[in-house]
Amino acid sequence: MPRLHPPPSELHWRSLALLNVFRFLGLIALLTSLTLLVRRSPMSADQWPFFLQLCGAYITMALIFAVGIARRLPVFHVQLGVQVLADVLFIVGIMHLMGGIKSGLGILLLPYLAAAGLIARGRMSLFHAALASIAILLEQTWQWLQLRAALDEFLVPALLCAACFAVAWLAHRLARYAAESERLAEQRGIDLANLAQLNARILQDVSDGVLVVDRHGTIRQCNDQAVRLIGLQPAADATLPAVLPGLDLALAAWRDNPKQLPPLLQAMSRKTLRPRFVRLTASYDLEVLVYLEDMDKLRREAQQLKLAALGRLTANLAHEIRNPLGAISHAGQLLREDCGDSPLQLRLTQIINENAARLERMVRDVLELNRRDRVQMSEIRLPGWLLTFLDEVRQAEEITVTVALVCPDEAVVRFDPGHLHQVLWNLLRNGWRYCSKGPGSLAVMVSERDGRWRLDVLNDGPPVPADAQSQLFEPFFTTESKGTGLGLYIAREICAANAALLEYIPSGEVGACFRIVFGRYDVQKT
């Protein structure tokens, strides 16, 4: 069954409590005026006891109403109806003791009816007016029966009854208007809350770091990307110099000349950032929106565009080079068979074969650039897979020591097996090249952190120089004269295509560690 009345809000109960306070104040004002301000009492001596008894009953009812409001019992509409009835009976009773309608106290009914109509949102306003009108007419009828009023004196009570209905109708209209305004304000509040959530979501999803700075240079808001780029979480009311040195000077220069290009800044995270300022108001001196662009990311994106074009070009060239290169390698082998015992000819044919093999590796690496997009990921159980792989790589690369392996039995990842084979082969070959080639000089360790498996390839050789670590995974960067500089770059791109991350972990003055961080994968249990 539908509810007869919607549940009252806390505002309804507070309004009812204010009406009860008004009831106390009205009674105090009435008693004060009758005892102190009026020179002649409008009541006779024998009427005063009835008046005091009526006031005592009214005060008792008001106290009971206060307890009921505090405990929210009985229900709201019952309490409001009882309180209005008590007000009507009290005022009409006082009016009767003071001579009826001629006393002028009937006008006190109007503010009570108006207040009750506004509190009830107009639902019972006309009913309350009808109660007051009936009480007024009954009192006037009693006065007429007691021969204290003439029959033609019913006009004034009738006008007062009309005033009661007019006030009730006006309260009803005002209550409807207030209810509509309340609903509109509530809807606007919901819209504003949704808009605030949308703005917060957009702010967090922006690829650039975003700071909101007030006129005093204090940070009022920032997104997660700004925290990552800066390298720290700004404290409450943090200033620009404490978060990113030089940003306050760049902001001041921009306010003086908005067309001036801001300088590049170095963050604590060792990232190079370029600030961009956008004013939020018409004035440049008030709140400002600061965008922090990661220049390293922009360089990588520009590099990716160049490499995409270069990859298409080099792939075509590689296919064209491979055919004559095969002919050169074959001719070099035939010359080596026919050179006899001549040292010079043997040396020349060896140079031909070595350089042909080097060109073949370069062509193969260039062609591998386009393989990273063809991914066929599957479930790989690392313990058994790594044992087989390490036996294969030891035989092929002539690794004379045992490669230490630490791998939990439950280690399962999702990766393209061929891609993982290629990446690990490259890492182990490089590790064997630089390690001491003694027992324990090369190791593979698998561990778990934050729900993601990590595979470390460690060697005891010299670490990568600090100045070369930033360029380690860039294409065509190599520290060897015979290297192509594509091995680590291809390995990182293959890992990225398989939702993994390849990174170099500095391990001190001795040793190097390359780590593959696999993507999250929950094993499906059957």
C-alpha positions as CSV (number, residue, x, y, z in Angstrom):
1,M,0.0,0.0,0.0
2,P,1.3,3.5,-0.7
3,R,2.2,5.7,2.2
4,L,-0.4,8.4,3.1
5,H,2.4,10.9,3.9
6,P,6.0,11.0,2.9
7,P,8.4,10.5,5.9
8,P,9.2,13.8,7.6
9,S,12.7,15.1,7.3
10,E,14.8,16.6,10.1
11,L,13.8,20.0,8.9
12,H,10.2,19.2,9.7
13,W,11.0,18.3,13.3
14,R,13.1,21.4,13.8
15,S,10.3,23.6,12.5
16,L,7.9,21.9,14.9
17,A,10.3,22.5,17.7
18,L,10.5,26.2,16.7
19,L,6.7,26.4,16.7
20,N,6.7,25.0,20.3
21,V,9.2,27.7,21.3
22,F,7.0,30.3,19.7
23,R,4.1,28.9,21.8
24,F,6.1,29.5,25.1
25,L,7.1,33.0,24.0
26,G,3.5,33.9,23.0
27,L,2.2,32.7,26.4
28,I,4.9,34.7,28.2
29,A,4.0,37.8,26.2
30,L,0.3,37.4,27.0
31,L,0.9,37.0,30.7
32,T,3.3,40.0,30.8
33,S,0.8,42.2,28.9
34,L,-2.1,41.3,31.2
35,T,-0.2,41.7,34.4
36,L,2.1,44.6,33.8
37,L,1.1,46.6,30.7
38,V,-2.7,46.7,31.0
39,R,-4.0,49.1,33.6
40,R,-7.4,47.5,33.9
41,S,-7.8,43.8,33.8
42,P,-10.2,42.7,31.0
43,M,-11.4,39.8,33.3
44,S,-13.3,39.9,36.5
45,A,-11.9,38.5,39.7
46,D,-13.8,35.3,39.5
47,Q,-12.5,34.6,36.0
48,W,-8.8,34.8,37.0
49,P,-8.7,31.3,38.4
50,F,-10.1,29.8,35.2
51,F,-7.5,31.9,33.2
52,L,-4.6,30.6,35.3
53,Q,-5.8,27.1,35.1
54,L,-6.1,27.4,31.3
55,C,-2.6,28.8,31.1
56,G,-1.2,26.0,33.3
57,A,-2.9,23.4,31.1
58,Y,-1.4,25.1,28.0
59,I,2.1,25.2,29.6
60,T,1.8,21.5,30.5
61,M,0.7,20.6,27.0
62,A,3.7,22.6,25.6
63,L,6.1,20.6,27.8
64,I,4.5,17.3,26.7
65,F,4.9,18.5,23.1
66,A,8.6,19.2,23.7
67,V,9.2,15.7,25.0
68,G,7.3,14.2,22.0
69,I,9.3,16.2,19.6
70,A,12.6,15.1,21.2
71,R,11.6,11.4,21.0
72,R,9.9,11.7,17.7
73,L,6.8,10.1,19.1
74,P,4.0,10.0,18.1
75,V,4.4,10.5,14.4
76,F,4.9,14.0,13.0
77,H,1.4,14.6,11.5
78,V,-0.4,13.4,14.6
79,Q,1.8,15.7,16.8
80,L,1.1,18.7,14.5
81,G,-2.6,18.1,14.5
82,V,-2.8,17.9,18.3
83,Q,-0.7,21.0,18.7
84,V,-2.9,23.0,16.4
85,L,-6.0,21.8,18.2
86,A,-4.5,22.8,21.6
87,D,-3.6,26.3,20.2
88,V,-7.1,26.9,18.8
89,L,-8.7,25.8,22.1
90,F,-6.4,27.9,24.2
91,I,-6.8,31.1,22.2
92,V,-10.6,30.7,21.8
93,G,-10.8,30.0,25.6
94,I,-8.8,33.1,26.4
95,M,-10.9,35.1,24.0
96,H,-14.1,33.8,25.7
97,L,-12.9,34.8,29.1
98,M,-12.1,38.3,27.9
99,G,-15.5,39.0,26.3
100,G,-15.5,37.1,23.0
101,I,-14.7,38.5,19.6
102,K,-14.7,42.0,21.0
103,S,-11.5,41.3,22.8
104,G,-9.5,41.2,19.5
105,L,-7.5,38.1,20.6
106,G,-8.9,36.1,17.7
107,I,-6.3,37.6,15.5
108,L,-3.7,35.4,17.4
109,L,-5.0,32.4,15.6
110,L,-3.6,33.6,12.2
111,P,0.1,33.3,13.0
112,Y,-0.4,29.8,14.4
113,L,-2.4,28.7,11.4
114,A,0.2,30.2,9.0
115,A,3.1,28.5,10.9
116,A,1.3,25.1,10.9
117,G,0.5,25.4,7.2
118,L,4.1,26.1,6.3
119,I,5.4,23.2,8.5
120,A,2.9,20.8,7.1
121,R,3.8,21.9,3.6
122,G,0.1,22.9,3.0
123,R,-1.3,19.3,3.4
124,M,-3.6,20.0,6.4
125,S,-3.8,23.8,6.2
126,L,-7.5,24.1,5.3
127,F,-8.4,21.5,7.9
128,H,-6.7,23.6,10.6
129,A,-8.5,26.7,9.3
130,A,-11.8,24.8,9.6
131,L,-11.1,23.8,13.2
132,A,-10.3,27.4,14.1
133,S,-13.5,28.7,12.3
134,I,-15.7,26.1,14.0
135,A,-14.2,27.1,17.4
136,I,-14.8,30.8,16.7
137,L,-18.4,30.3,15.6
138,L,-19.1,28.1,18.5
139,E,-17.8,30.7,20.9
140,Q,-19.8,33.4,19.3
141,T,-22.9,31.3,19.3
142,W,-22.4,30.7,23.1
143,Q,-22.1,34.4,23.6
144,W,-25.3,34.9,21.7
145,L,-27.1,32.2,23.7
146,Q,-25.9,33.8,26.9
147,L,-27.3,37.2,25.6
148,R,-23.9,38.7,25.7
149,A,-23.9,39.4,21.9
150,A,-26.5,40.4,19.4
151,L,-27.3,38.4,16.3
152,D,-25.9,41.0,14.0
153,E,-22.5,40.7,15.6
154,F,-21.7,37.5,13.7
155,L,-20.2,39.5,10.9
156,V,-16.9,40.0,12.7
157,P,-16.5,36.3,13.5
158,A,-17.4,35.5,9.9
159,L,-14.7,37.9,8.7
160,L,-12.2,36.3,11.1
161,C,-13.1,32.8,9.8
162,A,-12.6,34.1,6.2
163,A,-9.2,35.4,7.3
164,C,-8.3,32.0,8.8
165,F,-9.1,30.3,5.5
166,A,-7.2,33.1,3.5
167,V,-4.1,32.6,5.7
168,A,-4.4,28.9,5.4
169,W,-4.7,29.1,1.6
170,L,-1.7,31.5,1.4
171,A,0.3,29.1,3.6
172,H,-0.7,26.3,1.3
173,R,0.6,28.2,-1.7
174,L,3.8,29.2,0.0
175,A,4.3,25.7,1.2
176,R,4.0,24.3,-2.3
177,Y,6.4,26.9,-3.6
178,A,8.8,26.1,-0.8
179,A,8.5,22.4,-1.6
180,E,9.2,23.0,-5.3
181,S,12.2,25.2,-4.4
182,E,13.5,22.5,-2.1
183,R,13.2,19.8,-4.8
184,L,14.9,22.1,-7.3
185,A,17.7,22.9,-4.8
186,E,18.1,19.2,-4.0
187,Q,18.3,18.3,-7.8
188,R,20.8,21.1,-8.3
189,G,22.8,19.8,-5.4
190,I,22.8,16.3,-7.0
191,D,23.8,17.8,-10.3
192,L,26.6,19.8,-8.7
193,A,27.8,16.7,-6.8
194,N,27.8,14.7,-10.1
195,L,29.6,17.5,-11.8
196,A,32.2,17.6,-9.1
197,Q,32.7,13.8,-9.4
198,L,33.0,14.2,-13.1
199,N,35.5,17.0,-12.8
200,A,37.5,15.0,-10.3
201,R,37.4,12.0,-12.6
202,I,38.6,14.0,-15.5
203,L,41.3,15.7,-13.4
204,Q,42.6,12.3,-12.4
205,D,42.5,10.8,-15.9
206,V,44.4,13.7,-17.5
207,S,47.8,12.5,-18.7
208,D,49.5,15.7,-17.6
209,G,50.1,16.7,-14.0
210,V,47.6,19.3,-12.8
211,L,48.0,21.8,-10.0
212,V,45.4,24.4,-8.9
213,V,47.3,27.4,-7.4
214,D,45.8,30.4,-5.7
215,R,47.0,34.0,-5.8
216,H,49.5,33.4,-3.0
217,G,51.2,30.5,-4.7
218,T,49.6,27.9,-2.5
219,I,48.6,24.6,-4.0
220,R,44.9,23.9,-3.4
221,Q,44.4,20.8,-5.5
222,C,46.5,18.3,-7.5
223,N,45.9,15.1,-9.3
224,D,47.7,11.7,-9.0
225,Q,49.7,12.3,-12.1
226,A,51.2,15.5,-10.7
227,V,52.3,13.5,-7.6
228,R,54.0,10.9,-9.7
229,L,55.8,13.5,-11.9
230,I,56.9,15.6,-9.0
231,G,57.9,12.7,-6.9
232,L,56.2,13.6,-3.6
233,Q,52.7,14.2,-2.2
234,P,52.2,18.0,-1.6
235,A,51.3,18.7,2.0
236,A,48.2,20.8,3.0
237,D,48.7,24.4,1.9
238,A,52.1,23.6,0.4
239,T,53.8,26.4,-1.7
240,L,55.2,26.0,-5.1
241,P,58.9,26.3,-4.2
242,A,58.6,23.5,-1.6
243,V,57.1,21.2,-4.3
244,L,58.9,22.0,-7.5
245,P,61.8,24.5,-7.3
246,G,61.6,27.2,-9.9
247,L,57.9,26.8,-10.6
248,D,57.1,30.0,-8.6
249,L,59.5,32.0,-10.7
250,A,58.1,30.6,-13.9
251,L,54.5,31.5,-12.7
252,A,55.6,35.0,-11.8
253,A,57.2,35.5,-15.2
254,W,54.1,34.2,-16.9
255,R,51.9,36.6,-15.0
256,D,54.2,39.5,-16.2
257,N,54.3,38.2,-19.7
258,P,51.7,35.4,-20.6
259,K,53.3,35.0,-24.1
260,Q,56.7,34.1,-22.7
261,L,57.6,30.4,-23.0
262,P,58.2,28.9,-19.5
263,P,61.5,27.2,-18.8
264,L,62.0,23.4,-18.3
265,L,62.1,22.3,-14.6
266,Q,63.8,19.4,-12.9
267,A,61.6,17.5,-10.4
268,M,62.7,15.4,-7.4
269,S,61.7,12.4,-9.5
270,R,64.5,13.3,-11.9
271,K,61.9,14.0,-14.6
272,T,62.1,17.0,-16.8
273,L,58.8,18.9,-16.7
274,R,57.5,21.8,-18.8
275,P,54.9,23.9,-17.0
276,R,51.9,25.4,-18.8
277,F,49.7,28.0,-17.1
278,V,46.0,28.6,-17.7
279,R,44.1,31.3,-15.8
280,L,40.8,30.3,-14.2
281,T,39.4,33.9,-14.0
282,A,39.6,37.0,-16.0
283,S,42.6,38.2,-13.9
284,Y,46.1,36.7,-14.2
285,D,46.7,37.4,-10.5
286,L,44.0,35.0,-9.1
287,E,43.8,31.2,-9.3
288,V,45.8,29.5,-12.0
289,L,45.7,26.0,-13.4
290,V,49.2,24.6,-13.9
291,Y,49.8,21.8,-16.3
292,L,53.0,19.8,-15.9
293,E,54.1,18.0,-19.1
294,D,56.5,15.1,-18.9
295,M,59.2,16.0,-21.5
296,D,60.6,12.5,-21.3
297,K,57.3,11.1,-22.3
298,L,56.9,13.6,-25.1
299,R,60.4,12.7,-26.4
300,R,59.4,9.0,-26.2
301,E,56.2,9.6,-28.2
302,A,58.1,11.6,-30.8
303,Q,60.7,8.9,-30.9
304,Q,58.0,6.3,-31.4
305,L,56.6,8.2,-34.4
306,K,60.0,8.4,-35.9
307,L,60.7,4.7,-35.2
308,A,57.4,3.7,-36.8
309,A,58.3,5.4,-40.0
310,L,61.9,4.2,-39.7
311,G,60.7,0.6,-39.0
312,R,58.7,0.5,-42.2
313,L,61.6,1.9,-44.2
314,T,64.2,-0.4,-42.6
315,A,62.0,-3.5,-43.0
316,N,61.8,-2.9,-46.7
317,L,65.5,-2.3,-46.9
318,A,66.3,-5.3,-44.8
319,H,64.4,-7.6,-47.1
320,E,66.3,-6.1,-50.1
321,I,69.6,-6.5,-48.3
322,R,69.1,-10.0,-47.2
323,N,69.2,-11.6,-50.6
324,P,72.6,-10.1,-51.7
325,L,73.9,-10.7,-48.2
326,G,73.1,-14.4,-48.5
327,A,75.0,-14.4,-51.8
328,I,78.0,-12.7,-50.2
329,S,78.1,-15.2,-47.3
330,H,77.8,-18.1,-49.7
331,A,80.6,-16.7,-51.9
332,G,82.8,-16.1,-48.8
333,Q,82.4,-19.8,-47.8
334,L,83.3,-21.0,-51.3
335,L,86.4,-18.7,-51.3
336,R,87.4,-20.1,-47.9
337,E,87.3,-23.7,-49.3
338,D,89.5,-22.7,-52.3
339,C,92.1,-20.5,-50.5
340,G,94.3,-23.4,-49.5
341,D,96.9,-22.6,-46.9
342,S,97.4,-19.0,-47.8
343,P,97.1,-17.0,-44.5
344,L,96.2,-13.8,-46.2
345,Q,93.3,-15.4,-48.1
346,L,92.1,-17.1,-45.0
347,R,92.1,-13.8,-43.1
348,L,90.3,-12.0,-45.9
349,T,87.6,-14.7,-46.2
350,Q,87.2,-14.7,-42.4
351,I,86.6,-10.9,-42.5
352,I,84.0,-11.4,-45.2
353,N,82.2,-14.1,-43.2
354,E,82.3,-12.2,-39.9
355,N,81.0,-9.0,-41.3
356,A,78.4,-10.9,-43.3
357,A,77.2,-12.6,-40.1
358,R,77.2,-9.2,-38.4
359,L,75.0,-7.7,-41.1
360,E,72.8,-10.8,-40.9
361,R,72.2,-10.1,-37.2
362,M,71.5,-6.5,-37.9
363,V,68.9,-7.4,-40.5
364,R,67.3,-9.9,-38.2
365,D,67.1,-7.4,-35.4
366,V,65.5,-4.8,-37.7
367,L,63.0,-7.4,-38.9
368,E,62.2,-8.2,-35.2
369,L,61.0,-4.6,-34.7
370,N,57.7,-5.5,-36.5
371,R,57.1,-8.8,-34.6
372,R,56.1,-7.2,-31.3
373,D,52.6,-6.5,-32.5
374,R,51.9,-10.2,-33.2
375,V,51.3,-11.5,-29.7
376,Q,49.8,-14.9,-28.9
377,M,49.7,-14.9,-25.1
378,S,49.2,-18.2,-23.2
379,E,49.6,-19.5,-19.7
380,I,53.3,-20.3,-18.9
381,R,54.2,-22.3,-15.8
382,L,57.6,-20.9,-15.1
383,P,59.3,-23.7,-13.0
384,G,59.3,-26.3,-15.8
385,W,59.5,-23.9,-18.6
386,L,62.6,-22.2,-17.2
387,L,64.4,-25.5,-16.6
388,T,64.0,-26.5,-20.3
389,F,64.9,-23.1,-21.5
390,L,68.1,-22.8,-19.4
391,D,69.3,-26.2,-20.7
392,E,68.8,-25.0,-24.2
393,V,70.5,-21.6,-23.8
394,R,73.5,-23.2,-22.0
395,Q,74.2,-25.6,-24.8
396,A,73.6,-23.0,-27.6
397,E,75.7,-20.2,-26.0
398,E,78.3,-22.6,-24.5
399,I,77.7,-21.4,-20.9
400,T,80.1,-23.5,-18.9
401,V,78.6,-22.9,-15.4
402,T,75.3,-23.8,-13.9
403,V,72.8,-20.9,-14.1
404,A,71.3,-20.6,-10.6
405,L,67.5,-20.8,-10.7
406,V,65.1,-19.8,-7.9
407,C,61.4,-20.1,-8.8
408,P,58.4,-20.9,-6.7
409,D,56.3,-23.8,-7.9
410,E,53.1,-21.7,-8.1
411,A,54.7,-19.1,-10.5
412,V,52.3,-18.9,-13.5
413,V,52.3,-15.9,-15.9
414,R,50.6,-15.1,-19.2
415,F,53.0,-14.3,-22.0
416,D,53.8,-15.2,-25.5
417,P,56.2,-18.2,-25.2
418,G,58.2,-17.3,-28.3
419,H,58.6,-13.7,-27.1
420,L,59.6,-14.7,-23.6
421,H,62.1,-17.1,-25.1
422,Q,63.6,-14.3,-27.2
423,V,63.7,-11.8,-24.4
424,L,65.3,-14.1,-21.8
425,W,67.8,-15.4,-24.4
426,N,69.0,-11.9,-25.1
427,L,69.3,-11.1,-21.4
428,L,71.2,-14.3,-20.5
429,R,73.5,-13.9,-23.5
430,N,74.4,-10.3,-22.4
431,G,74.8,-11.5,-18.8
432,W,77.2,-14.3,-19.8
433,R,79.2,-11.8,-21.9
434,Y,79.8,-9.4,-19.0
435,C,79.9,-11.8,-16.0
436,S,83.0,-13.4,-14.4
437,K,82.1,-16.8,-15.8
438,G,82.6,-18.4,-12.4
439,P,80.2,-20.5,-10.3
440,G,77.1,-18.4,-9.4
441,S,78.0,-15.6,-11.8
442,L,74.7,-15.9,-13.6
443,A,71.3,-16.4,-11.9
444,V,67.6,-16.3,-12.6
445,M,65.3,-15.5,-9.7
446,V,61.5,-15.4,-9.7
447,S,59.5,-13.7,-6.9
448,E,56.1,-12.1,-6.3
449,R,55.2,-8.6,-5.1
450,D,51.8,-6.9,-5.0
451,G,50.2,-9.7,-6.8
452,R,52.6,-9.6,-9.8
453,W,55.4,-12.0,-10.6
454,R,58.9,-10.7,-11.2
455,L,61.8,-12.4,-13.0
456,D,65.3,-11.1,-12.4
457,V,68.3,-12.0,-14.5
458,L,71.4,-11.2,-12.4
459,N,75.1,-11.3,-13.2
460,D,78.3,-10.4,-11.2
461,G,79.8,-8.3,-14.0
462,P,80.3,-4.5,-13.9
463,P,77.1,-2.4,-13.6
464,V,75.8,-0.2,-16.3
465,P,77.3,3.3,-15.9
466,A,75.0,5.9,-14.4
467,D,75.2,8.2,-17.4
468,A,74.2,5.3,-19.7
469,Q,71.2,4.0,-17.7
470,S,68.8,6.7,-19.1
471,Q,69.7,5.6,-22.7
472,L,69.9,1.9,-22.0
473,F,66.6,0.9,-23.7
474,E,66.9,3.5,-26.6
475,P,67.2,2.0,-30.1
476,F,70.7,2.0,-31.7
477,F,72.4,2.8,-28.3
478,T,75.2,0.5,-27.6
479,T,78.6,0.5,-25.8
480,E,80.1,-2.1,-28.1
481,S,81.6,-1.4,-31.5
482,K,80.0,-4.6,-33.0
483,G,76.5,-4.2,-31.4
484,T,73.4,-3.0,-33.2
485,G,71.9,-1.3,-30.1
486,L,68.5,-2.9,-30.8
487,G,68.5,-5.9,-28.5
488,L,67.3,-4.3,-25.3
489,Y,65.0,-2.0,-27.1
490,I,63.3,-4.9,-28.9
491,A,63.1,-6.8,-25.6
492,R,61.4,-3.9,-23.8
493,E,58.9,-3.4,-26.7
494,I,58.1,-7.1,-26.7
495,C,57.5,-7.0,-22.9
496,A,55.2,-4.0,-23.3
497,A,53.2,-5.8,-26.0
498,N,52.7,-8.7,-23.5
499,A,51.5,-6.3,-20.7
500,A,54.8,-6.6,-18.9
501,L,57.7,-4.2,-18.0
502,L,61.4,-4.7,-18.6
503,E,63.6,-2.5,-16.4
504,Y,67.2,-2.2,-15.2
505,I,67.7,-2.4,-11.4
506,P,70.9,-0.8,-10.1
507,S,72.5,-3.2,-7.6
508,G,75.6,-1.2,-6.4
509,E,79.2,-1.3,-7.5
510,V,79.2,-4.9,-8.6
511,G,76.7,-6.8,-10.7
512,A,73.7,-5.9,-12.9
513,C,70.0,-6.9,-12.7
514,F,67.4,-6.8,-15.5
515,R,63.9,-7.4,-14.2
516,I,60.7,-8.4,-16.1
517,V,57.5,-7.5,-14.2
518,F,54.7,-9.5,-15.6
519,G,51.1,-8.3,-15.7
520,R,48.5,-9.5,-13.1
521,Y,47.2,-12.9,-13.9
522,D,44.9,-15.1,-11.8
523,V,45.2,-18.8,-12.5
524,Q,41.9,-20.4,-13.5
525,K,41.3,-23.3,-11.1
526,T,39.5,-26.3,-12.5
